[in-house]
Amino acid sequence: MDQISQEALLRKREVLKLTGLSNSSLYNYIKAGVLKPGVPIGPRLKGWPASEIQAYVQSCIDARDSTNECDRNLTETSSGGYSKVTKSPADETTRVDNATARRNTKFGSAATANSQAEGR
């Protein structure tokens, strides 16, 4: 008699608990392609295959062991594993420029001029 392969589907609460991700981070990872979307198991229910979640957790452990840190910037490879996405120095410059733009917008250009005049 053939054995039936059983794949467990994990609900979102279980996925969040196993991965340590927040709700918004889970959906950001899905949007970025790091994790696959859940499988529909009802009209408003999704489940994630346990093997996919275990593979993601293992990829974090492997990344930690190879680089001494758990890098969350991972993308799925064609073989079903995960690989690290690297950032360029330009990304960091853009982040600083965006923060400066938000501060200038929030406090106005007069506040920026005052801080420059005072030597800040």
PyMOL commands that set and color helices and strands:
alter all, ss='L'
color gray80, all
select helices_A, chain A and resi 12-19+23-32+50-67+89-117
alter helices_A, ss='H'
color red, helices_A
select strands_A, chain A and resi 9-10+39-40+46-49+74-76+82-84
alter strands_A, ss='S'
color yellow, strands_A
deselect
rebuild
show_as cartoon
